[in-house]
Amino acid sequence: MYIDTQTHEYPLFENDIRERASPSTLPSVLEPADVLALGYAPVLTTERPTVEPGQTLQEGPPVLAEGQWSQTWVVVTGPAPALDWRITPYAFLTRFADAERLAVRSQGKNDIVIEDFLALVGLTRFVDLQAVAVGNALDYLVGKGLITLQRRTQILSTPPVAAER
């Protein structure tokens, strides 16, 4: 995930950066220096703190310390606010880095499970990030080596923002 270093808009994904920049000037693989030159910075994923019964965990705004942006967490006591984890199919697919998405689509030409998952995503009005079927599909992609377990977690556990609905 990334943050806009000027506006502090967060979370942003590689595809968000590519959409905002001139695609013809970007390399196929964005290196950290490329991202920084465009005014964005990677946000270091941090471990989620444990919560006690009656508490919930929410992601806070990233913090900048010693030149590195890091994810923060807020422990909230009381009932959890309702959060709608449904996003558009486009928003779901753009949570994947370009290389990941292209690898999945390419593999889907020879793998009926991936082909079926992509077809279902294309036919639905929204993708529920908490749906068991979506988690199972991403587990399958991890098992095939198309995404990492860390990326699976990022894709499914980053709370949706208004632009993704």
C-alpha positions in Angstrom: 0.0 0.0 0.0 1.1 3.6 -0.6 0.3 7.1 0.7 0.2 10.3 -1.2 3.0 12.3 0.5 1.3 15.7 -0.3 -2.4 15.0 0.5 -1.9 12.0 2.8 -4.5 10.1 0.9 -4.4 6.4 2.0 -4.6 3.6 1.2 -3.4 3.7 -2.4 -2.4 0.8 -4.5 0.1 0.5 -7.4 -2.8 0.7 -9.9 -4.0 4.0 -8.3 -0.5 5.5 -8.9 -0.4 4.2 -12.5 -3.8 5.8 -13.2 -2.7 9.1 -11.9 0.6 9.2 -13.7 1.3 9.1 -17.4 1.3 5.4 -18.2 3.7 5.7 -21.1 6.4 7.1 -18.8 6.2 4.4 -16.1 8.3 1.3 -16.1 6.4 -2.1 -16.1 7.7 -2.7 -12.5 7.5 0.3 -10.2 10.6 0.5 -8.0 10.5 2.5 -4.7 12.5 5.3 -6.3 9.9 5.6 -9.1 7.1 5.8 -6.5 8.8 8.4 -4.4 9.6 10.6 -7.5 5.9 10.6 -8.3 5.0 11.9 -4.8 4.0 8.6 -3.2 5.6 6.5 -0.5 5.2 2.9 0.5 3.5 2.2 3.8 5.1 -0.5 5.9 2.6 -3.1 7.1 2.7 -3.5 10.8 1.6 -6.3 13.1 -2.0 -6.1 14.3 -2.1 -5.7 18.1 -4.2 -8.2 20.1 -7.5 -7.1 21.4 -9.4 -8.1 24.4 -13.1 -9.1 24.5 -15.2 -6.1 24.0 -12.6 -4.3 21.9 -12.2 -4.0 18.1 -9.3 -3.0 16.0 -9.3 -0.3 13.3 -6.6 0.9 11.1 -5.4 4.4 11.9 -3.7 6.9 9.7 -0.1 6.0 8.7 2.7 7.8 10.6 6.0 9.0 9.3 9.0 8.2 11.4 12.7 8.3 10.4 11.7 8.6 6.7 9.4 5.6 6.7 5.6 5.6 6.6 4.1 2.9 8.8 0.6 1.5 9.3 -1.0 2.2 12.7 -3.7 0.5 14.6 -6.3 1.8 17.1 -7.9 -0.4 19.7 -11.5 0.7 20.3 -13.6 -0.3 23.3 -17.2 -1.0 22.7 -19.3 -2.4 19.8 -17.6 -2.4 16.5 -19.0 0.1 13.9 -20.6 -1.6 11.0 -18.3 -1.6 8.0 -19.4 -2.6 4.5 -16.7 -4.7 3.0 -18.2 -4.8 -0.5 -16.3 -3.1 -3.3 -16.8 -3.0 -7.1 -15.2 -5.7 -9.2 -13.0 -3.1 -10.7 -11.8 -1.9 -7.3 -11.2 -5.5 -6.3 -9.1 -6.3 -9.3 -7.1 -3.1 -9.0 -6.1 -4.1 -5.5 -3.8 -6.5 -7.2 -0.5 -5.1 -8.5 -0.4 -5.0 -12.3 2.1 -7.9 -12.5 -0.1 -10.0 -10.1 -3.3 -9.3 -12.0 -1.7 -10.1 -15.3 -0.2 -13.3 -14.0 -3.6 -14.4 -12.6 -5.3 -13.6 -15.9 -2.7 -15.4 -17.9 -2.9 -18.5 -15.6 -6.7 -18.3 -15.9 -6.4 -19.3 -19.6 -5.2 -22.7 -18.5 -6.8 -23.1 -15.1 -10.5 -23.6 -14.9 -10.7 -22.6 -11.2 -9.1 -19.2 -11.9 -11.1 -18.8 -15.1 -14.3 -19.4 -13.2 -13.4 -17.0 -10.3 -12.5 -14.2 -12.8 -15.8 -14.8 -14.7 -17.8 -14.6 -11.4 -16.0 -11.4 -10.4 -16.9 -10.0 -13.8 -20.6 -10.9 -13.4 -21.2 -9.5 -10.0 -22.2 -6.0 -8.8 -19.8 -6.1 -5.9 -17.1 -8.3 -4.3 -17.5 -8.9 -0.6 -13.9 -9.0 0.8 -15.2 -11.0 3.8 -16.9 -13.7 1.8 -15.5 -17.2 2.4 -15.5 -17.9 -1.4 -13.4 -14.8 -2.1 -10.9 -15.8 0.7 -10.8 -19.3 -0.7 -10.1 -18.0 -4.2 -7.2 -15.9 -3.0 -5.9 -18.9 -1.0 -5.9 -20.8 -4.3 -3.9 -18.0 -6.0 -1.4 -18.1 -3.1 -1.1 -21.9 -3.5 -0.4 -21.4 -7.2 2.3 -18.9 -6.4 0.5 -16.0 -8.1 0.3 -13.8 -5.0 1.9 -14.0 -1.6 0.2 -14.7 1.6 1.0 -11.1 2.7 -0.6 -9.7 -0.4 -3.7 -11.9 0.2 -4.0 -10.4 3.6 -3.5 -6.8 2.3 -6.1 -7.3 -0.5 -8.7 -8.7 1.9 -8.1 -6.8 5.1 -7.6 -3.2 3.9 -10.9 -1.5 4.7 -12.7 -0.2 1.6 -12.6 3.5 0.9 -15.5 5.5 -0.8 -13.8 5.4 -4.2 -14.0 1.6 -4.2 -17.8 1.3 -3.8 
